[in-house]
Amino acid sequence: MSSNLFIAIEGTDGSGKSTQARLLAERLTNAGHSVHTTFEPTSGHIGRLLRSILKGEIKADQKAIAALFLADRLDHLLREEDGMVKKMQEGYSVICDRYYFSSYAYHSVYTDMDWVIDCNRMCAATLRPHLTIFIDVPTDECMTRIAAGRESAELYETTEILQKVRSNYLTAIEKLKDTEKVVTVNGSGTIEEVAERVWQAYIAISDNR
Ligand code: TYD
């Protein structure tokens, strides 16, 4: 049996998840794994449309946005040349910066979480992460980091929305605890400290396979 893993890294904006996804990928590569790192929204056509919506260049209804993220995800999974399904079949460990828990957390600020989970059922059936790591950081800390790093805020980058997003992550993790393997990692502290916690979460799951 192939030992490559599919790992999703989750967290609110400003949680440092992209840095942690990169560091985990580096560490796995150094340990001799073939690693494919990727992210959502993707850099494909639908992902680019989503980026324009997030920047406020195009307006769209929140349910339509949720549906576009689903379309982007299906494209990300099933794209013939470099889709995540293909990469898993080729033996890569795939590390994805955001996956369907992002949809559960962000879109249920505006709509019913069960609807979002239902919409993503095909993604879960196609490729369920062996491990989802939720990097949990208090919202005030995230907002400070966002303010330090960006000139203008994106669609969801307000304290009020990110507080709801964080709480929705926790609700979704609890709701799906029988079907999804999620580890919540304390994302406060230095980058190295958090990276070590992420690594330990990975070690625990890979030892149990
Ligand atoms: P993010 O990872 O923050 O990208 P970047 O670091 O390049 O800004 O993701 C962009 C936004 O997309 C973020 O606010 C969360 C949102 N998002 C959703 O609303 N639903 C989804 O399903 C996904 C994957 C992301």
Residues whose N, C-alpha, C, O or C-beta is under 5 A from the ligand:
A	BS01	TYD	D13 E40 P41 F69 R98 Y99 S102 S103 Y106 Y156
